[in-house]
Amino acid sequence: MVNVKTPDVDWGQSSVRKLKRSTQKNTAKKPARQVETVEAFAKRTGQPYKGQKDAVTKRVPLSDIRFPKNIRNMSALRFALRMSDAVLVTSVILGVMMNAYVGVNHKALIAPIAAGISGAIGFCFAMYVVKAHQFSPSETYAKHMGKVFLGSTAALGVWLSVALIAKPDTFLPDFLAIAGLLATATLMLMHSGYYAYLHHHHKKGEYIPTIVMLGATEAARRLIEENARTRELNILAIFDERLSRAPHDIHGVPVVGKIQDMLGWEALPFVDRIVVTLPKMAEDRKKAFVEQVRKLPNRIAFVVDEFEHLDHVQQRLSQIAQIGMHEVTGKQRSGLHFFIKRAADIIISGTALLLGAPLLILIAILIKRDSKGPVFFKQKRHGFNNSIFEVYKFRSLKVEDEDKDAKSQVTAGDTRVTKVGRFIRKTSIDELPQLINVLKGDMSLVGPRPHAVGMHTGDTETYKLVDDYAHRHKVKPGLTGWAQINGSRGPLHDAESVARRVQLDMEYIARSNIFFDLMIMLKTVPCLLGDSENIR
């Protein structure tokens, strides 16, 4: 048997002190684990927790949703940019060709003009083919400038090739090349400016269709997911009647309330389109949704059944919208229509204000001499999409009797009307300051007349008398209109007169074009001078 000896252990005071020091040293090296509180975890991750669940999952209030307050038409801008490119390219090419042919060789004008015009057409057509004026919000600067360069060089190559094949007597290839290169440089420079301008406004949600959705559905989710990639729509919010079943947001787009909440929302006048995103199985719900919003002036569209089955991951959102959305309230006018109408408004109203300044000053002096108070009368009125603006008129009522809410419309022999006021109302001169509203863009020369906010017909607010009343706000209000030259002008004293004016305004919207507008303007003065029936 083997005896094993163990070493003696000294359990004296010195050993105990060493053990304590060792324990303290190890403890200092390994601090105690910190436990994160539930509140801190919820704050860091955004997850709800007991006791504060309501605060974390509260829906985004409508007042917190930002929206663009400037109504800008991208179609009209595209047309204007195309025209700008056409004018500049034509000027550059013609300038070079005229100098080459006439200044040097003293050739006839027909040769440089033919060469210049053909080259300009080629460059403009190439810009159209490569879609250089689409300006998608997701397009990078490099990609956009690449399209411009590709289109320009292709146009130059075709132009030179045709000239080499045709070989006209006055053919000067060097100058054609110089003209083409200068046109390319001009386009590159101009499109750099276009891109910077639009990129700035795209970030603010402008020049992009602003929409709201009705229905927190699968179709809405797919549309929002695709838009996150393309950014071609500014989707503000989703409304759903079954709010208790709806999520608080779909990929960041908040579900904020019911349709009734939307109807009183201050952003509604700046919404381009209301999209109903309900599947076929919810046809009754879809009809109910449309019935609630059909009285609004905003365009309404609903997602058709084909959209729900589209494999659209690689498609542009604009293409999806064309394929999968059906317009309930009519399609928007072309960019050419808006451009010409706005150009006419600016040119005619600006010229009229300039030439008519002596008359306007004379009327202002007469108003001041006739009665105390300001020369102009300002009143809030409904404009495009029910937006509210302040209209300018010459004051025709006594200042103490002004009715800014139009709760009591002018009647025959109304004692509130001043002496000068009776004359300027009879001749409609009191409306001339609205040329300032036209120049500002609040109004157009031709369109439905703007009615005062809160206007009454009898004891009832006028808009409540006709179901389609708000549809007259689908276009900008006008200084004159189809209703005015057809006898519906002045105060509206009964429901029948309101219905007739709305009917005539709707006829104008359906028929609106530049020639129709010109005809209305030409007929306005004779109609006013020959009107002795309407109270003004």
C-alpha positions as CSV (number, residue, x, y, z in Angstrom):
1,M,0.0,0.0,0.0
2,V,1.4,3.3,-1.0
3,N,0.9,6.3,1.2
4,V,0.4,9.6,-0.7
5,K,1.3,12.8,1.1
6,T,-0.6,16.0,0.4
7,P,1.1,19.4,0.8
8,D,0.2,21.3,3.9
9,V,-2.1,24.2,3.4
10,D,-1.6,27.3,5.5
11,W,-5.1,28.7,6.2
12,G,-3.8,31.6,8.2
13,Q,-4.7,35.3,7.9
14,S,-2.2,36.1,5.1
15,S,-3.8,33.4,2.9
16,V,-7.3,34.8,3.4
17,R,-6.1,38.2,2.5
18,K,-4.5,36.9,-0.7
19,L,-7.8,35.1,-1.6
20,K,-9.8,38.3,-1.2
21,R,-7.5,40.3,-3.3
22,S,-7.6,37.7,-6.1
23,T,-11.4,37.7,-6.0
24,Q,-11.6,41.5,-6.2
25,K,-9.2,41.6,-9.1
26,N,-11.2,39.0,-11.1
27,T,-14.4,40.9,-10.3
28,A,-12.9,44.1,-11.6
29,K,-12.0,42.5,-14.9
30,K,-15.5,41.1,-15.5
31,P,-18.2,43.7,-14.7
32,A,-21.7,42.6,-14.0
33,R,-23.9,42.2,-17.1
34,Q,-26.3,45.1,-17.7
35,V,-29.9,44.2,-18.4
36,E,-31.7,46.4,-20.9
37,T,-35.2,47.5,-19.7
38,V,-38.3,46.7,-21.7
39,E,-38.9,50.5,-22.2
40,A,-35.4,51.0,-23.6
41,F,-35.7,48.0,-25.9
42,A,-39.1,49.3,-27.3
43,K,-37.7,52.8,-27.8
44,R,-34.7,51.4,-29.7
45,T,-36.6,49.0,-31.9
46,G,-39.9,50.7,-32.2
47,Q,-41.8,47.7,-30.8
48,P,-44.8,48.1,-28.6
49,Y,-44.7,47.0,-24.9
50,K,-47.3,46.6,-22.2
51,G,-48.2,49.8,-20.6
52,Q,-47.3,51.9,-23.6
53,K,-48.7,50.0,-26.5
54,D,-51.2,52.7,-27.5
55,A,-48.5,55.4,-27.7
56,V,-46.3,53.3,-29.9
57,T,-48.9,52.0,-32.4
58,K,-50.9,55.3,-32.7
59,R,-51.8,56.1,-36.3
60,V,-50.2,59.0,-38.1
61,P,-52.5,62.0,-37.9
62,L,-53.5,63.7,-41.1
63,S,-51.9,67.0,-39.9
64,D,-48.5,65.3,-39.9
65,I,-48.5,64.3,-43.6
66,R,-46.5,66.7,-45.8
67,F,-47.8,67.4,-49.3
68,P,-46.7,69.7,-52.1
69,K,-48.7,73.0,-52.1
70,N,-47.8,74.0,-55.7
71,I,-49.9,72.5,-58.5
72,R,-47.4,71.9,-61.4
73,N,-48.3,70.2,-64.7
74,M,-45.5,67.9,-65.9
75,S,-47.1,67.3,-69.3
76,A,-47.2,71.0,-70.0
77,L,-43.5,71.4,-68.9
78,R,-42.4,68.5,-71.1
79,F,-44.0,70.2,-74.1
80,A,-42.4,73.5,-73.2
81,L,-38.9,71.8,-72.9
82,R,-39.4,70.2,-76.3
83,M,-40.2,73.5,-77.8
84,S,-37.2,75.1,-76.1
85,D,-34.9,72.4,-77.5
86,A,-36.4,72.8,-81.0
87,V,-36.0,76.6,-81.0
88,L,-32.4,76.5,-79.7
89,V,-31.2,73.6,-82.0
90,T,-32.8,75.2,-85.0
91,S,-31.2,78.6,-84.2
92,V,-27.7,77.0,-83.7
93,I,-27.8,74.9,-86.9
94,L,-29.3,77.7,-89.1
95,G,-26.8,80.2,-87.7
96,V,-23.9,78.0,-88.7
97,M,-25.3,77.0,-92.1
98,M,-26.3,80.6,-93.0
99,N,-22.7,81.7,-92.2
100,A,-21.2,78.9,-94.2
101,Y,-23.3,79.1,-97.3
102,V,-24.2,82.8,-97.5
103,G,-21.3,84.5,-95.7
104,V,-18.6,82.5,-97.5
105,N,-19.9,81.1,-100.7
106,H,-22.7,83.7,-101.3
107,K,-25.1,80.9,-102.2
108,A,-28.9,81.2,-102.4
109,L,-30.9,81.1,-99.1
110,I,-32.8,78.0,-100.0
111,A,-29.7,75.7,-99.5
112,P,-28.8,76.7,-96.0
113,I,-32.4,76.8,-94.9
114,A,-33.2,73.4,-96.2
115,A,-30.0,71.9,-94.7
116,G,-30.7,73.7,-91.3
117,I,-34.4,72.7,-91.1
118,S,-33.7,69.1,-92.0
119,G,-30.9,68.9,-89.3
120,A,-33.1,70.5,-86.7
121,I,-35.9,68.0,-87.4
122,G,-33.5,65.1,-87.1
123,F,-32.2,66.3,-83.7
124,C,-35.7,66.9,-82.3
125,F,-36.9,63.5,-83.6
126,A,-33.9,61.8,-82.0
127,M,-34.7,63.4,-78.6
128,Y,-38.2,62.1,-78.9
129,V,-37.1,58.6,-79.7
130,V,-34.7,58.3,-76.8
131,K,-37.4,59.9,-74.5
132,A,-35.0,62.6,-73.4
133,H,-37.9,64.6,-71.9
134,Q,-39.4,62.0,-69.6
135,F,-37.3,63.0,-66.6
136,S,-38.2,60.0,-64.4
137,P,-37.6,60.8,-60.7
138,S,-35.4,57.6,-60.4
139,E,-33.3,58.5,-63.4
140,T,-29.7,59.4,-62.6
141,Y,-27.9,62.4,-64.1
142,A,-25.4,60.1,-66.0
143,K,-28.2,58.0,-67.5
144,H,-30.1,61.1,-68.6
145,M,-27.1,62.7,-70.2
146,G,-26.2,59.4,-71.8
147,K,-29.6,59.4,-73.6
148,V,-29.2,63.0,-74.8
149,F,-25.7,62.3,-76.1
150,L,-26.8,59.1,-77.8
151,G,-29.7,60.8,-79.5
152,S,-27.6,63.8,-80.6
153,T,-24.8,61.7,-82.1
154,A,-27.3,59.4,-83.8
155,A,-29.0,62.4,-85.4
156,L,-25.7,63.9,-86.5
157,G,-24.6,60.6,-88.0
158,V,-27.9,60.2,-90.0
159,W,-27.7,63.8,-91.1
160,L,-24.2,63.5,-92.4
161,S,-24.9,60.1,-94.0
162,V,-27.9,61.5,-95.9
163,A,-25.9,64.5,-97.1
164,L,-23.0,62.3,-98.3
165,I,-25.4,60.1,-100.2
166,A,-27.4,62.9,-101.8
167,K,-24.4,65.1,-102.4
168,P,-26.2,68.4,-103.2
169,D,-24.2,71.0,-105.2
170,T,-23.9,73.2,-102.1
171,F,-22.8,70.3,-99.8
172,L,-20.2,71.5,-97.2
173,P,-19.6,68.5,-94.8
174,D,-17.3,70.4,-92.5
175,F,-19.9,72.9,-91.6
176,L,-22.6,70.3,-91.2
177,A,-20.3,68.6,-88.7
178,I,-19.6,71.8,-86.9
179,A,-23.4,72.6,-86.7
180,G,-24.2,69.2,-85.4
181,L,-21.5,69.3,-82.7
182,L,-22.6,72.7,-81.6
183,A,-26.3,71.5,-81.5
184,T,-25.1,68.5,-79.4
185,A,-23.2,70.7,-77.0
186,T,-26.3,73.0,-76.7
187,L,-28.6,70.1,-75.9
188,M,-26.1,68.7,-73.3
189,L,-25.9,72.1,-71.6
190,M,-29.6,72.8,-71.6
191,H,-30.5,69.3,-70.3
192,S,-28.0,69.7,-67.5
193,G,-30.1,72.7,-66.4
194,Y,-33.4,70.8,-67.0
195,Y,-32.2,67.9,-64.9
196,A,-31.0,70.0,-62.0
197,Y,-34.3,72.0,-61.9
198,L,-36.5,68.9,-62.0
199,H,-34.4,66.9,-59.6
200,H,-34.8,69.7,-57.1
201,H,-38.5,69.7,-57.5
202,H,-38.9,65.9,-57.6
203,K,-37.3,65.8,-54.1
204,K,-40.1,68.1,-52.9
205,G,-42.8,65.8,-54.5
206,E,-43.5,68.3,-57.3
207,Y,-44.0,67.5,-61.0
208,I,-45.0,64.0,-59.8
209,P,-48.6,62.8,-59.7
210,T,-49.8,63.1,-56.1
211,I,-52.3,60.4,-55.2
212,V,-54.1,58.9,-52.3
213,M,-55.5,55.4,-52.1
214,L,-58.8,54.0,-51.0
215,G,-58.4,50.5,-49.6
216,A,-55.5,49.0,-47.7
217,T,-55.3,45.9,-50.0
218,E,-52.8,43.7,-51.8
219,A,-53.1,45.8,-54.9
220,A,-52.2,48.8,-52.9
221,R,-49.2,47.0,-51.4
222,R,-47.9,46.0,-54.9
223,L,-48.3,49.5,-56.3
224,I,-46.4,51.0,-53.3
225,E,-43.6,48.4,-53.5
226,E,-43.1,49.2,-57.2
227,N,-43.3,52.9,-56.6
228,A,-40.5,52.6,-54.0
229,R,-38.2,51.6,-56.8
230,T,-39.4,54.1,-59.5
231,R,-40.6,57.0,-57.4
232,E,-42.9,58.0,-60.2
233,L,-45.9,58.7,-57.8
234,N,-46.1,60.8,-54.7
235,I,-48.3,58.5,-52.6
236,L,-49.5,60.5,-49.6
237,A,-51.8,58.2,-47.6
238,I,-54.3,55.3,-47.6
239,F,-57.9,55.6,-46.4
240,D,-60.0,52.5,-45.6
241,E,-63.5,52.3,-44.2
242,R,-62.5,49.1,-42.3
243,L,-59.9,51.0,-40.3
244,S,-59.9,48.6,-37.3
245,R,-58.8,45.7,-39.6
246,A,-56.2,47.8,-41.6
247,P,-52.5,48.0,-40.8
248,H,-51.0,51.3,-39.6
249,D,-49.0,51.6,-42.8
250,I,-48.0,49.7,-45.9
251,H,-44.3,49.9,-46.6
252,G,-44.1,53.4,-45.0
253,V,-47.3,54.8,-46.6
254,P,-49.6,55.5,-43.6
255,V,-53.2,54.2,-43.3
256,V,-54.7,57.3,-41.7
257,G,-58.4,57.2,-41.6
258,K,-61.8,56.7,-43.3
259,I,-63.2,58.5,-46.4
260,Q,-64.9,61.1,-44.3
261,D,-61.5,62.1,-42.9
262,M,-60.2,62.5,-46.4
263,L,-63.1,64.7,-47.5
264,G,-62.2,67.4,-45.0
265,W,-58.4,67.1,-45.5
266,E,-56.6,70.3,-46.4
267,A,-54.3,68.5,-48.8
268,L,-57.2,67.2,-51.0
269,P,-57.1,70.2,-53.5
270,F,-53.5,69.2,-54.2
271,V,-54.2,65.5,-54.9
272,D,-54.1,64.7,-58.6
273,R,-55.8,61.4,-58.5
274,I,-57.8,59.2,-56.0
275,V,-57.0,55.5,-56.7
276,V,-59.5,52.9,-55.5
277,T,-57.5,49.7,-54.9
278,L,-60.2,47.1,-54.2
279,P,-60.3,43.6,-55.8
280,K,-63.2,42.3,-57.9
281,M,-64.7,40.4,-55.0
282,A,-65.3,43.7,-53.3
283,E,-67.4,45.2,-56.1
284,D,-70.0,46.5,-53.7
285,R,-67.4,48.2,-51.6
286,K,-65.8,49.7,-54.7
287,K,-69.1,51.2,-55.8
288,A,-69.7,52.5,-52.3
289,F,-66.2,54.1,-52.3
290,V,-66.7,55.7,-55.7
291,E,-70.2,57.0,-54.7
292,Q,-68.7,58.8,-51.7
293,V,-65.9,60.5,-53.6
294,R,-67.6,61.1,-57.0
295,K,-68.7,64.6,-56.0
296,L,-65.1,65.6,-55.7
297,P,-63.4,67.5,-58.5
298,N,-60.3,65.2,-58.2
299,R,-59.7,62.6,-60.9
300,I,-60.7,59.1,-59.7
301,A,-59.3,55.8,-61.0
302,F,-59.7,52.3,-59.8
303,V,-57.3,49.3,-60.2
304,V,-58.8,46.9,-62.7
305,D,-58.7,43.2,-62.3
306,E,-55.8,42.7,-64.7
307,F,-53.5,44.7,-62.5
308,E,-53.7,42.1,-59.7
309,H,-52.3,39.4,-62.0
310,L,-49.5,41.5,-63.7
311,D,-45.9,40.3,-63.2
312,H,-44.7,43.9,-63.2
313,V,-41.5,43.8,-61.3
314,Q,-39.5,45.0,-64.3
315,Q,-42.2,47.4,-65.6
316,R,-42.3,51.1,-65.2
317,L,-45.0,52.3,-62.9
318,S,-46.4,54.7,-65.6
319,Q,-46.9,51.6,-67.9
320,I,-48.6,49.8,-65.1
321,A,-50.9,52.8,-64.5
322,Q,-51.9,52.8,-68.2
323,I,-52.6,49.1,-68.2
324,G,-54.1,48.5,-64.8
325,M,-56.0,51.6,-64.0
326,H,-59.4,52.7,-65.3
327,E,-60.3,56.4,-65.2
328,V,-63.8,57.0,-63.8
329,T,-63.8,60.8,-64.2
330,G,-62.1,61.2,-67.6
331,K,-58.6,61.5,-68.8
332,Q,-56.4,64.5,-68.3
333,R,-55.8,66.9,-71.2
334,S,-52.5,66.8,-73.1
335,G,-49.5,68.9,-72.3
336,L,-50.0,70.8,-75.5
337,H,-53.5,71.9,-74.4
338,F,-52.2,73.1,-71.0
339,F,-49.2,74.9,-72.5
340,I,-51.2,76.8,-75.1
341,K,-53.9,77.8,-72.6
342,R,-51.4,79.0,-70.1
343,A,-49.3,80.9,-72.7
344,A,-52.5,82.6,-74.0
345,D,-53.5,83.5,-70.4
346,I,-50.1,85.2,-69.8
347,I,-49.9,87.0,-73.1
348,I,-53.4,88.3,-73.3
349,S,-53.8,89.2,-69.6
350,G,-50.4,90.9,-69.5
351,T,-51.2,92.9,-72.7
352,A,-54.6,93.8,-71.4
353,L,-53.3,95.1,-68.1
354,L,-50.6,97.1,-69.8
355,L,-52.9,98.7,-72.4
356,G,-55.8,99.1,-70.0
357,A,-53.8,100.7,-67.3
358,P,-55.2,104.3,-67.9
359,L,-58.8,102.9,-67.7
360,L,-58.0,101.0,-64.5
361,I,-56.5,104.1,-62.9
362,L,-59.5,106.2,-63.8
363,I,-61.9,103.7,-62.3
364,A,-59.8,103.6,-59.1
365,I,-60.0,107.4,-58.8
366,L,-63.8,107.4,-59.3
367,I,-64.3,104.7,-56.7
368,K,-62.2,106.7,-54.1
369,R,-64.2,109.9,-54.8
370,D,-67.5,108.1,-54.7
371,S,-67.3,106.4,-51.3
372,K,-64.9,105.8,-48.5
373,G,-63.0,102.5,-48.4
374,P,-60.4,100.6,-50.5
375,V,-60.4,100.5,-54.3
376,F,-60.2,96.7,-54.4
377,F,-62.5,94.1,-52.9
378,K,-60.9,90.8,-52.0
379,Q,-62.8,87.6,-51.5
380,K,-61.9,83.9,-51.0
381,R,-63.2,81.8,-53.8
382,H,-63.0,78.1,-55.0
383,G,-60.5,77.4,-57.7
384,F,-59.0,74.3,-59.4
385,N,-59.7,71.1,-57.4
386,N,-61.6,73.1,-54.8
387,S,-58.4,75.0,-53.8
388,I,-59.0,78.4,-52.3
389,F,-57.6,81.6,-53.6
390,E,-58.2,85.4,-53.1
391,V,-59.9,87.1,-56.1
392,Y,-59.5,90.8,-56.9
393,K,-62.4,93.0,-57.9
394,F,-63.1,96.7,-58.0
395,R,-65.2,97.5,-54.9
396,S,-68.8,98.1,-55.9
397,L,-70.5,97.9,-52.5
398,K,-70.4,100.3,-49.6
399,V,-67.5,99.2,-47.4
400,E,-69.8,98.7,-44.3
401,D,-72.1,96.4,-46.4
402,E,-69.4,94.2,-47.8
403,D,-70.4,90.5,-47.8
404,K,-67.2,88.5,-48.1
405,D,-69.0,85.2,-47.5
406,A,-71.7,85.9,-50.2
407,K,-74.5,84.9,-47.9
408,S,-76.7,87.6,-49.4
409,Q,-76.3,88.0,-53.2
410,V,-77.0,91.3,-54.9
411,T,-80.7,91.9,-55.9
412,A,-82.4,94.5,-58.1
413,G,-82.1,98.0,-56.6
414,D,-79.8,96.8,-53.9
415,T,-79.0,99.8,-51.6
416,R,-75.6,98.3,-50.8
417,V,-74.3,99.1,-54.3
418,T,-72.6,102.5,-54.7
419,K,-73.2,104.9,-57.7
420,V,-69.9,104.0,-59.4
421,G,-70.5,100.4,-58.3
422,R,-73.8,100.2,-60.2
423,F,-72.0,101.3,-63.5
424,I,-69.0,99.0,-63.2
425,R,-71.2,96.1,-62.3
426,K,-73.5,96.7,-65.2
427,T,-70.5,96.8,-67.6
428,S,-68.6,94.1,-65.7
429,I,-65.6,96.5,-65.4
430,D,-65.5,95.5,-61.7
431,E,-64.1,92.1,-62.9
432,L,-61.1,93.5,-64.7
433,P,-58.7,93.3,-61.7
434,Q,-59.1,89.5,-62.1
435,L,-56.6,89.8,-64.9
436,I,-54.1,89.9,-62.1
437,N,-55.4,86.5,-60.9
438,V,-55.0,85.2,-64.4
439,L,-51.4,86.4,-64.6
440,K,-50.7,84.8,-61.2
441,G,-52.2,81.5,-62.4
442,D,-55.1,81.3,-60.0
443,M,-57.5,81.7,-62.9
444,S,-57.7,81.4,-66.6
445,L,-59.2,83.8,-69.2
446,V,-61.9,81.2,-70.0
447,G,-63.5,78.7,-67.5
448,P,-66.3,78.4,-65.0
449,R,-66.7,81.5,-63.0
450,P,-65.3,81.2,-59.5
451,H,-67.9,81.2,-56.7
452,A,-67.3,82.6,-53.2
453,V,-66.4,80.2,-50.4
454,G,-69.6,79.7,-48.4
455,M,-71.9,81.2,-51.1
456,H,-75.6,80.8,-50.4
457,T,-78.6,80.5,-52.7
458,G,-81.4,81.5,-50.5
459,D,-80.8,79.9,-47.1
460,T,-78.8,77.0,-48.5
461,E,-75.1,76.7,-49.4
462,T,-75.0,76.7,-53.2
463,Y,-72.9,73.6,-53.6
464,K,-75.5,71.5,-51.8
465,L,-78.2,72.1,-54.4
466,V,-76.5,70.1,-57.3
467,D,-74.8,66.7,-57.0
468,D,-72.2,67.5,-59.6
469,Y,-71.5,71.0,-58.4
470,A,-67.8,70.3,-57.5
471,H,-67.1,68.9,-61.0
472,R,-67.0,72.5,-62.3
473,H,-63.7,72.8,-60.4
474,K,-62.0,70.2,-62.6
475,V,-60.4,73.2,-64.4
476,K,-59.2,76.6,-63.4
477,P,-62.0,79.2,-63.0
478,G,-62.3,81.8,-65.7
479,L,-62.8,85.5,-66.2
480,T,-65.5,84.6,-68.7
481,G,-67.0,81.3,-69.7
482,W,-69.5,79.3,-71.7
483,A,-72.2,79.8,-69.1
484,Q,-71.7,83.6,-69.2
485,I,-72.2,84.0,-72.9
486,N,-75.3,81.8,-72.7
487,G,-77.0,84.1,-70.2
488,S,-76.1,82.4,-66.9
489,R,-74.2,85.2,-65.2
490,G,-74.6,87.2,-62.0
491,P,-76.2,86.0,-58.8
492,L,-77.9,82.6,-58.5
493,H,-81.2,83.0,-56.6
494,D,-82.7,79.5,-56.9
495,A,-81.7,75.8,-57.4
496,E,-82.8,75.9,-61.1
497,S,-80.4,78.6,-62.0
498,V,-77.6,76.8,-60.1
499,A,-78.3,73.6,-62.0
500,R,-78.3,75.4,-65.4
501,R,-74.9,77.0,-64.7
502,V,-73.4,73.7,-63.6
503,Q,-74.7,72.1,-66.7
504,L,-73.2,74.8,-68.9
505,D,-69.9,74.6,-67.0
506,M,-69.7,70.9,-67.5
507,E,-70.4,71.3,-71.2
508,Y,-67.4,73.7,-71.4
509,I,-65.1,71.3,-69.6
510,A,-66.1,68.5,-72.1
511,R,-65.5,70.7,-75.2
512,S,-62.6,72.8,-74.0
513,N,-59.9,73.6,-76.5
514,I,-58.0,76.8,-77.7
515,F,-60.4,77.5,-80.5
516,F,-63.5,77.1,-78.3
517,D,-61.8,79.5,-75.8
518,L,-61.2,82.1,-78.5
519,M,-64.8,81.9,-79.6
520,I,-66.0,82.5,-76.1
521,M,-63.7,85.5,-75.6
522,L,-64.9,87.0,-78.9
523,K,-68.5,86.6,-77.9
524,T,-68.1,87.9,-74.3
525,V,-68.2,91.7,-74.9
526,P,-71.3,91.6,-77.3
527,C,-73.1,89.3,-74.8
528,L,-72.3,91.6,-71.8
529,L,-73.4,94.8,-73.7
530,G,-76.6,93.2,-74.9
531,D,-77.6,91.7,-71.5
532,S,-80.3,93.7,-69.9
533,E,-82.0,90.9,-68.0
534,N,-79.4,89.6,-65.5
535,I,-79.0,91.5,-62.2
536,R,-75.4,92.8,-61.8
